[in-house]
Amino acid sequence: MTRRSTDLTAALSALALSLLIMIEAAGLKPGPARFPILVGIIMAVSALILGFKALRDKPKPGTAPAPAKRLNVTAMLFPFITWLVVAMCIDSVGFYLGAFLFIVANIIYIAHKKPSAKEFAAYLCIAIVFMSAIWVTFSYYLDMYLPGGMLFD
């Protein structure tokens, strides 16, 4: 399977899933329904971008198509396991602190090196920006409050 066909398959699958999410969320109450609809829109836009890139990047005549990259299971398991740990501890640490630690841990994992003090400060700033965006989205746009945990109750 070539990279192009893999990307097209992933794009079509993600687009179908995003449409299903948006259709199912349409029957929910207006406040809580906004979140899955927002996720569906982000997924659909990402799928369309991936699909258009795959269609645009045609192999040159006379060259072999690029093979699909080998699946890196560890790269998929680390975020899943760290989020599972956050989910199990959400009553104690709360969503905001747990998600903040999740973001920082995954940024460090993706970087594949021990960060310098300056890089670590940048990672913390990125996590703070993401968490601020999540807080504003849930508190003001969705009118929902995420669990604060024992530390923030």
C-alpha positions in Angstrom: 0.0 0.0 0.0 1.4 3.4 -1.0 1.5 6.4 1.2 -0.9 8.2 -1.1 -3.6 5.4 -0.8 -3.0 5.2 2.9 -3.6 9.0 3.3 -6.7 8.8 1.1 -8.1 5.9 3.1 -7.5 7.7 6.4 -9.0 10.9 5.1 -12.2 9.2 3.9 -12.5 7.3 7.1 -12.0 10.4 9.3 -14.5 12.4 7.1 -17.1 9.6 7.5 -16.6 9.5 11.2 -16.8 13.3 11.6 -20.0 13.4 9.7 -21.5 10.6 11.9 -20.4 12.5 15.0 -22.0 15.7 13.8 -25.3 13.9 12.8 -25.5 12.1 16.1 -24.8 15.4 18.1 -27.5 17.3 16.3 -30.1 15.7 18.5 -28.4 16.8 21.8 -29.3 19.8 23.9 -27.8 23.0 22.4 -25.1 23.5 25.1 -23.5 20.0 25.3 -24.1 19.4 21.6 -21.6 22.1 20.7 -18.6 20.1 21.8 -19.1 17.0 19.5 -20.1 19.2 16.7 -16.9 21.3 17.2 -14.9 18.1 17.2 -16.7 16.8 14.1 -15.9 20.1 12.3 -12.2 20.0 13.3 -12.0 16.3 12.1 -13.8 17.1 8.8 -11.5 20.0 8.0 -8.4 17.9 8.9 -9.7 15.0 6.8 -10.3 17.3 3.8 -6.8 18.8 4.1 -5.2 15.3 4.3 -7.3 14.1 1.3 -6.5 17.2 -0.8 -2.8 16.8 0.0 -2.9 13.2 -1.0 -4.7 13.9 -4.3 -2.4 16.8 -5.1 0.9 15.0 -4.4 0.8 12.6 -7.3 4.0 10.6 -8.0 6.1 11.8 -10.9 5.9 9.6 -14.0 8.6 7.0 -14.1 9.2 7.0 -10.3 8.0 4.4 -7.9 5.3 5.6 -5.4 6.5 6.2 -1.9 5.8 3.2 0.3 3.7 3.7 3.4 5.7 4.2 6.6 5.9 1.4 9.1 3.5 1.8 12.0 5.2 3.0 15.2 3.1 1.3 18.0 5.0 3.0 20.8 4.2 6.4 19.4 0.5 5.5 19.5 0.6 3.8 22.9 2.3 6.6 24.9 -0.5 9.2 24.4 -3.1 6.6 25.0 -1.5 5.3 28.2 -0.9 8.8 29.6 -4.5 9.8 28.9 -5.7 6.6 30.5 -3.6 7.5 33.7 -5.2 11.0 33.6 -8.7 9.5 33.2 -8.1 7.2 36.2 -6.8 10.1 38.4 -9.3 12.8 37.2 -11.3 12.7 40.5 -8.1 13.4 42.5 -6.1 15.8 40.3 -9.0 17.3 38.2 -9.2 17.7 34.4 -7.2 20.9 34.1 -4.1 19.7 36.0 -4.3 16.2 34.5 -4.6 17.5 30.9 -1.8 20.0 31.5 0.5 17.2 32.7 -0.7 15.1 29.7 0.2 17.9 27.2 3.7 18.5 28.8 4.5 14.8 28.9 3.5 14.2 25.3 5.4 17.2 24.0 8.5 16.0 25.8 7.9 12.5 24.4 7.5 13.8 20.9 10.7 15.9 21.1 12.7 12.6 21.7 15.3 14.4 23.9 15.7 15.9 27.3 14.6 19.5 27.1 16.8 22.4 28.1 15.4 24.9 30.6 14.4 27.2 27.8 12.7 24.4 25.8 10.9 23.2 29.0 9.7 26.8 29.6 8.4 26.9 26.1 6.6 23.5 26.6 5.0 24.8 29.7 3.8 28.0 27.9 2.3 25.8 25.1 0.5 23.7 27.7 -0.8 26.8 29.4 -2.1 28.3 26.1 -3.9 25.0 25.3 -5.4 24.7 28.7 -6.6 28.3 28.6 -8.2 27.7 25.3 -9.9 24.5 26.7 -11.1 26.4 29.8 -12.5 29.3 27.7 -14.2 26.9 25.3 -15.9 24.8 28.0 -16.7 27.6 30.4 -18.0 30.3 28.0 -18.9 28.6 24.7 -20.2 25.3 26.0 -21.5 26.4 29.4 -20.0 23.3 31.0 -17.5 23.0 33.8 -14.9 20.2 33.9 -14.0 18.4 37.1 -11.6 20.4 39.3 -10.5 17.5 41.4 -9.7 17.5 45.1 -7.1 20.2 44.6 -9.4 22.8 43.2 -12.8 22.0 44.8 
